[in-house]
Amino acid sequence: MGNRVSVRDKMPQQEQRKSHGLTFRTTKAIIRPAERGSLPHKMMITVHPQRWSSSAATWVKELVWQNAKNLLKRALISIR
C-alpha cells in the first residue's frame, strides 16, 4: 500500500520495480526471491518502528492513526 498513498517519498524506478515483482509486503515475500538469488544487489527496506508494540491498545491506536493519514494522503493525491 505504501506507494499508493506516498505523497513525497517517490522514486523514479518505483513502477518499474513493481511491474517486475520487486515490491514486498511480507517477510516471506522477501525470503522467496532471496533463496532463488533474484533480489537486486542493492535494496532499501523501510521500517516504521513506531508501529511495533507489545501493547494491543498502542498498536490499534497507531493502526487507526495511519489509516486516517492514508485517507488524507489519497485525497491530496486525487486533487493534484
Protein Blocks (a to p, Z undefined) as FASTA:
>chain_A
ZZmmmmklccfklmmmmmnopacfbfklmmmmmmnopacfbdcddddfklgcfbfklmmm
mmmmmmmmmmmmmmmmmmZZ
